Amino acid sequence: MESRLGPEAAAPCLGWPALLLWVSALSCSVSSPASPSPSLVPQVRTSYNFGRTFLGLDKCNACIGTSICKKFFKEEIRFDNWLASHLELPLDYLISYPANYSDDSKTWHPVEICRLISKHQNEMSDQRICASAAAPKTCSIEHVLRKTKRFQKWLQAKRLTPDLVQGLPSPLLRCPSQRLLDRVVRRYAEVADAGSIYMDHFTDRDKLRLLYTLAVNTHPILLQIFPGAEGWPLPKYLGSCGRFLVSTSTNLLQEFYGAPPDQAADLAYQLLRVLESLRSNDLNYFLYFTHVDAAMFGIFNNGHLFIRDASALGVIDKQEDGQAATRAGENKDIFSCLVTGCNTELPSCDTIPEKQSLVLVCQQVLPQLLQGKFPSPVQEQIDVLLAKCGKGTRPDPEVLGAASQLKDILRPLRTCDPRFAYRYPDCKYNDKF
C-alpha cells in the first residue's frame, strides 16, 4: 500500500512523504527519538477549528468511537509542523496525518492520526447505506443501520457470538471462535467499563460503533485485542474520534531499503521473528496475512520493527474450533458491503497454510530489503533461501525450514550498537539479543 494523494488510498495509517513533515509554521518534531522540550512546542494557542464533519463526528454512531475527542478539542493532539495555522484543518482527503500528542501540554510524543478507509470510500459507503434503504443520498446513515436485522439482533444480544458477525468481510472474522469474540468485547477500549465478556454495559451506540468498525476495518480492534504492551508486534492504540484513530507513530519499513547491511539484516531478522510469533504463541492464535507490502510494517525510533497496518491480518483459533460460523452461512447484508463488493469471497480457514505469511513476505518485502547487501557467498545463500521461502507451491515444512535457515544466517550479521536501542546494551552481555 503506497501513500497516495488521491482519494483511492485504502489502507489505514499510511506514511506521508517526508518533506511534508518539515514545511511550515509549527515546530513540534516527529522524527526525534526524544520528546520535544516545552520550548519547542507552540506556546501561542493555535485554533485548528476542529469540525464535526472533518472528524466524522457528524456520522456517529456509524463511526469508530469518541474516546479521544477531548484531546483534539483541548489541543493536546496537534497536527505536525507542515500544517500552517491559517489552513485551520489539514487536507481532508489524506488517509493519515503526522501529529503530536501530550498528556500534560508540556511533553509531546509523535503519533499518527489515521482514517480506516479513504474519504472517498467513506462517501461511497455512506451512499450504499442510503441506497440500501431506498433513501436520499443525504439520509441519516445511523438511522438506516439501526433498522437493519443484523443490528436488531445485536441490540438483543448479551454476548458477541459468531452468528452476529457472519458475512462481515474482515479476515479477522472469517472463522471466529467464541474465545476470540469474547476477547474483542473484553478489550474494546471505546466503552467505559471494559473487562467483561458480556455486553451488558454497552449502550446502543456502543454496539453500533463496534459493529461498524468490525464491518469497515478491524485494524483498531486488532490493536486493542493484541496490544504491544503484552508483547504483540503492534503499535499502541490511543483512542478514536469520529472516523479517525490515533496510534503511536513510526517510520515505514520501505524507508530502510537503502539501509546498511547490518541494519537490513537486523530488520529482516526481526520480521521473520514477528511472523514466527504470529504463527506460534502462548494464546494459541494463528495470525496470518492475506496480503503484504512494506507499508504494513514500521520501525520505532529504538529500531524495533512492528506491524503498523493490521487490516490484512486474519486470526484462526487453534485452541477452540471457529469453523461453525463459516459453515452456518454467510448472512450477507449492508454491513458486508460497506467497503468491498457484496460478492467478495474470502478463502475458508481450512485452506490457510502455516507458510502463507512467510511466502508473501519472502516474495514481496525481504528481497527489496536484502538485495545486494552482502558479500559473496553470503548473498548467494540468502538469495537461494529467499527463493525457497517465497515459493508457494513448496510444502509447509520446506518453506518454514528455509525461513529458519535464513534467520540463522542473518542473526550474526547484525551488530550491537546504540542504533538498535531495543536490544542495546543487552546485546553486549547476552547472546540472546
C-alpha positions in Angstrom: 0.0 0.0 0.0 1.7 3.2 -1.1 1.0 6.6 0.1 -1.3 8.5 -2.3 -2.6 12.0 -2.6 -5.8 10.9 -4.3 -8.9 9.5 -2.8 -8.3 5.9 -3.6 -5.9 5.1 -0.8 -7.5 2.4 1.3 -5.1 1.1 4.0 -5.1 2.7 7.4 -2.1 4.7 8.7 -0.2 5.0 5.5 3.0 7.1 5.6 3.3 10.6 4.1 6.2 12.0 2.1 8.9 13.2 4.5 9.1 16.7 3.1 5.6 17.5 4.3 6.8 16.8 7.8 9.2 19.8 7.8 7.3 22.5 5.9 5.6 25.3 7.8 4.8 27.1 11.0 4.6 24.8 14.0 7.8 23.5 15.4 7.0 20.1 17.0 9.1 17.3 15.6 8.0 13.7 15.0 11.4 12.5 13.8 13.4 12.8 17.0 13.5 9.8 19.4 13.3 12.2 22.3 10.2 14.2 23.2 10.5 17.8 22.3 11.2 20.2 25.1 8.4 22.5 26.2 10.2 25.4 24.5 9.8 23.7 21.1 6.1 23.3 21.4 4.0 26.3 20.3 3.2 28.5 23.2 0.7 30.6 21.2 -2.7 28.9 21.3 -3.5 27.9 17.7 -7.1 27.2 16.7 -7.4 24.2 14.5 -11.1 24.8 14.3 -11.8 21.0 14.5 -15.2 20.4 13.0 -17.6 17.6 13.5 -17.6 17.0 9.7 -13.8 16.7 9.4 -13.5 14.2 12.2 -16.6 12.3 11.1 -18.5 13.0 14.3 -21.5 14.1 12.3 -21.7 10.4 11.1 -21.6 8.9 14.6 -22.6 6.5 15.7 -21.6 5.0 12.4 -18.0 5.7 13.4 -15.1 4.2 15.3 -15.6 5.9 18.7 -15.2 9.1 20.7 -12.7 8.1 23.4 -10.0 10.6 22.4 -12.1 13.5 21.1 -11.5 15.7 24.2 -7.8 15.7 23.4 -8.4 17.0 20.0 -10.6 19.9 21.3 -8.2 20.6 24.2 -5.4 20.8 21.6 -3.5 18.0 23.3 -3.3 16.4 19.9 -1.8 18.8 17.3 -1.1 18.2 13.7 2.6 18.3 12.8 4.5 21.3 11.6 3.6 21.0 8.0 0.2 22.4 8.9 0.1 26.2 8.8 -2.2 27.7 11.3 -4.1 29.7 8.6 -5.1 26.4 7.0 -7.3 25.6 10.0 -7.6 21.9 9.1 -5.4 19.5 7.1 -6.3 18.5 3.6 -9.3 16.3 4.2 -8.6 13.7 1.5 -5.4 12.3 3.1 -5.7 9.0 4.9 -3.1 9.7 7.6 -1.5 12.7 9.3 1.6 13.0 11.5 0.8 14.7 14.8 2.0 15.3 18.3 0.2 14.0 21.5 0.5 15.2 25.1 -0.9 14.3 28.4 0.2 17.5 30.2 0.7 20.1 27.3 4.4 20.0 28.2 5.8 16.7 27.0 4.9 15.8 23.4 5.1 12.4 21.6 4.8 11.6 17.9 1.6 9.9 16.9 -0.3 9.1 13.7 -3.9 10.1 13.1 -5.5 7.7 10.6 -8.7 7.0 8.7 -9.8 3.4 8.5 -10.6 4.0 4.8 -10.2 6.9 2.5 -12.6 9.9 2.5 -13.8 8.8 -1.0 -14.5 5.3 0.3 -16.4 6.7 3.3 -18.6 8.7 1.0 -19.3 5.7 -1.3 -20.0 3.6 1.8 -22.5 6.2 3.1 -24.2 6.3 -0.3 -24.5 2.5 -0.2 -26.2 2.7 3.2 -28.7 5.2 2.0 -29.3 3.2 -1.2 -30.0 0.0 0.7 -33.0 1.7 2.3 -34.0 3.5 -0.9 -33.3 6.7 0.9 -31.9 10.0 -0.4 -28.1 10.3 -0.7 -28.1 12.6 2.4 -30.1 10.2 4.6 -29.3 9.5 8.3 -26.9 6.6 7.9 -27.2 5.8 11.6 -31.0 5.6 11.3 -30.7 3.2 8.4 -28.1 1.0 10.1 -30.2 0.8 13.3 -33.1 -0.6 11.4 -31.2 -3.5 9.9 -32.0 -7.0 11.0 -28.4 -7.5 12.0 -28.3 -4.6 14.4 -31.6 -5.5 15.9 -30.1 -8.9 16.7 -27.1 -7.0 18.3 -29.5 -5.0 20.4 -30.9 -8.2 21.9 -27.6 -9.9 22.4 -25.9 -10.2 25.7 -22.7 -11.7 24.3 -21.0 -11.3 20.9 -21.4 -14.7 19.2 -20.3 -16.0 15.8 -23.7 -15.6 14.2 -23.7 -11.9 14.9 -20.6 -11.4 12.7 -21.3 -13.8 9.9 -20.8 -12.3 6.5 -18.6 -9.4 7.6 -15.7 -9.2 5.2 -12.7 -8.9 7.5 -10.3 -11.8 7.6 -10.3 -11.4 11.4 -13.9 -12.7 11.4 -13.6 -15.4 8.7 -13.9 -18.2 11.3 -14.2 -16.5 14.7 -14.2 -18.7 17.8 -16.3 -17.7 20.8 -13.0 -17.2 22.7 -11.8 -14.6 20.1 -15.1 -12.7 20.2 -15.1 -12.7 24.0 -11.6 -11.1 23.7 -12.9 -8.4 21.3 -15.7 -7.4 23.8 -13.4 -7.7 26.9 -10.7 -5.5 25.3 -12.9 -3.0 23.5 -11.5 0.4 24.5 -14.4 2.6 23.4 -16.6 1.7 26.4 -16.1 2.9 29.9 -16.1 -0.5 31.7 -14.1 -2.9 29.6 -13.3 -6.2 31.1 -16.4 -8.3 30.8 -17.2 -10.8 28.0 -20.8 -9.7 28.2 -22.2 -6.6 26.6 -24.5 -5.6 29.5 -22.5 -2.3 29.9 -22.7 -1.5 26.1 -25.2 1.2 25.2 -26.9 1.0 21.8 -24.4 3.5 20.4 -21.5 1.4 21.7 -22.9 -1.7 19.9 -23.3 0.2 16.6 -19.8 1.6 16.8 -18.3 -1.8 17.4 -20.3 -3.4 14.6 -19.4 -0.5 12.2 -15.7 -0.9 13.0 -15.8 -4.6 12.5 -17.6 -4.2 9.2 -15.3 -1.4 7.8 -11.8 -2.3 9.0 -10.7 -4.3 12.0 -7.3 -2.6 12.3 -8.2 -0.7 15.6 -9.8 -3.9 17.1 -6.6 -5.9 16.5 -4.5 -3.2 18.2 -6.8 -3.5 21.2 -7.1 -7.3 21.5 -3.4 -7.9 20.8 -1.7 -4.9 22.5 2.0 -4.2 22.2 2.2 -3.9 26.0 1.7 -7.7 26.1 4.4 -8.4 23.6 2.4 -8.4 20.4 4.2 -6.6 17.5 1.6 -3.9 17.1 1.5 -0.1 17.9 -0.3 1.3 20.9 -4.0 2.2 20.3 -4.5 5.6 21.9 -8.2 6.1 21.0 -10.6 7.2 18.4 -12.7 10.3 17.5 -15.3 10.0 14.8 -13.8 8.2 11.9 -10.2 8.7 12.9 -8.0 6.6 15.2 -4.8 7.7 17.0 -1.8 5.4 17.5 1.9 5.6 18.2 4.0 6.8 15.3 6.7 5.1 13.3 8.8 5.1 10.1 7.9 2.9 7.2 9.9 -0.2 6.5 10.3 0.8 2.9 12.3 3.8 4.0 15.0 1.4 5.1 15.5 -0.4 1.8 18.8 1.6 1.4 19.9 0.8 5.0 23.5 -0.5 5.6 23.9 -4.3 5.7 23.9 -4.7 9.5 20.6 -2.7 9.8 19.0 -4.6 6.9 20.0 -7.9 8.5 18.5 -6.8 11.8 15.2 -5.7 10.3 14.9 -8.9 8.2 15.6 -11.0 11.3 13.0 -9.1 13.3 10.4 -9.5 10.5 11.0 -13.3 10.5 10.7 -13.4 14.3 7.4 -11.4 14.1 5.9 -13.9 11.6 7.1 -16.7 13.9 5.3 -15.1 16.9 2.1 -14.7 14.8 2.2 -18.4 13.9 3.1 -19.8 17.3 2.3 -18.0 20.6 1.1 -18.8 24.1 -2.5 -17.9 23.4 -2.8 -20.4 20.5 -4.0 -17.9 18.0 -2.6 -18.3 14.4 -2.4 -14.8 12.9 -1.8 -14.7 9.1 -1.6 -12.1 6.4 -4.0 -12.1 3.4 -1.6 -9.8 1.5 1.5 -7.8 2.4 3.6 -4.8 1.4 6.3 -2.8 3.0 3.9 -0.1 4.2 2.3 -2.6 6.5 5.5 -2.7 8.7 7.1 0.1 10.6 10.1 0.9 12.7 10.0 2.6 16.1 12.7 5.1 17.0 14.5 2.4 19.0 14.9 0.2 15.9 12.1 -2.2 16.9 10.0 -3.5 14.0 6.3 -4.0 14.2 3.1 -4.3 12.2 1.7 -0.8 11.6 -1.3 -1.9 9.4 -3.2 -4.9 10.8 -6.1 -4.6 8.4 -5.0 -7.7 6.4 -4.5 -9.9 9.4 -6.7 -13.0 9.8 -7.0 -14.9 13.0 -7.5 -18.7 13.5 -8.1 -20.0 17.0 -6.0 -23.2 17.3 -7.5 -23.9 20.8 -11.2 -23.6 20.0 -13.0 -24.5 16.8 -14.1 -21.5 14.9 -15.4 -23.1 11.8 -19.1 -23.2 12.8 -19.6 -19.6 11.8 -18.4 -20.3 8.3 -20.4 -23.5 7.8 -23.6 -21.8 9.1 -23.8 -19.5 6.1 -22.7 -16.0 5.1 -25.7 -13.9 6.2 -24.6 -11.0 4.0 -26.3 -7.6 4.3 -25.3 -3.9 4.0 -22.6 -4.4 6.7 -21.0 -6.9 4.3 -20.7 -4.3 1.6 -19.6 -1.1 3.2 -16.1 -1.1 1.7 -15.8 -4.2 -0.6 -18.2 -5.6 -3.1 -21.0 -7.7 -1.7 -19.8 -10.7 -3.7 -16.2 -10.7 -2.2 -15.3 -14.1 -1.1 -12.6 -15.0 1.4 -10.9 -18.4 1.4 -12.0 -21.0 4.0 -9.9 -21.0 7.2 -9.3 -24.7 6.4 -7.3 -23.7 3.4 -4.9 -21.2 5.1 -1.4 -22.9 5.3 1.1 -22.1 8.0 3.5 -20.9 5.4 1.2 -18.2 4.0 2.7 -15.1 5.7 6.2 -16.3 5.1 5.6 -16.9 1.4 4.2 -13.4 1.0 7.0 -11.6 2.9 9.7 -13.6 1.1 8.2 -12.7 -2.2 7.4 -9.0 -1.7 9.3 -7.5 1.2 12.6 -9.2 2.1 14.1 -9.2 -1.4 14.0 -5.4 -1.6 15.5 -5.2 1.9 18.3 -7.7 1.4 19.1 -7.4 -2.3 22.8 -6.9 -3.0 23.7 -6.1 0.6 26.2 -8.7 1.5 29.5 -10.2 0.0 29.6 -13.5 -1.7 28.9 -16.3 -0.8 26.6 -15.0 1.9 24.4 -13.0 -0.6 24.0 -16.1 -2.8 22.9 -18.2 0.2 20.4 -15.5 1.2 19.0 -15.3 -2.4 18.6 -19.1 -2.6 16.8 -19.2 0.7 14.5 -16.3 -0.2 13.6 -18.1 -3.4 12.7 -21.3 -1.5 10.8 -19.3 1.2 8.8 -17.4 -1.4 7.7 -20.4 -3.4 4.1 -21.0 -2.5 4.0 -24.4 -4.2 6.5 -25.9 -1.8 5.2 -27.8 1.3 4.9 -26.0 4.6 8.0 -27.7 6.2 10.2 -26.7 3.3 9.2 -23.0 3.5 9.4 -23.0 7.3 12.8 -24.6 7.1 14.1 -22.1 4.5 12.9 -19.3 6.8 14.7 -20.8 9.8 17.9 -21.2 7.8 17.7 -17.6 6.6 17.2 -16.4 10.2 20.3 -18.3 11.3 22.3 -16.6 8.5 21.0 -13.1 9.4 21.5 -13.4 13.1 25.3 -13.0 13.2 25.2 -10.3 10.5 23.6 -7.9 13.0 25.8 -5.6 15.1 25.4 -4.5 18.7 25.4 -0.7 18.9 23.1 2.1 20.1 21.3 2.3 16.8 19.5 -0.8 17.9 18.3 0.6 21.3 15.5 -2.0 21.6 18.3 -4.6 22.3 21.2 -2.4 23.4 23.2 -2.6 25.7 21.7 -6.1 26.5 23.3 -7.5 23.3 26.8 -6.7 24.7 26.3 -9.1 27.6 23.8 -11.7 26.3 23.9 -13.6 23.0 20.1 -13.9 23.1 20.0 -10.2 21.9 
